[in-house]
């Protein structure tokens, strides 16, 4: 059986769940702030070298939709469950 090795020890794995659409885990709440922080630091490093990150590519890089000010708008989502009638 496969194992996941972490600093806390070894853990047996019986399944892997891919939740790419955010049904179970909210991607933005888990990784959004990290991605924003990374992009800000990356942009500062580019600026130190006299380079600029094109603002029009920000949404494509983060995989999100931003308003004109570059902020994430409040998002609402509906998940259609197959058994919901």
C-alpha angles and dihedrals in degrees: 000000000000119000134210111217115206134163086264093057142269121322126192115236121211098167143010119217120205111200100178096155096052097246094137104016124036104231095198094053091048102040106009098089091044091051092047091050092048092049092049092051091045090050091050091050090051090050090053087059093047093255130124133214108228107242092211089067096052096093093047091051094049095037091232140107117248130191123240090278092054094253127132109248120223107278129215123190135184119205114204107213114208093233095049110107 
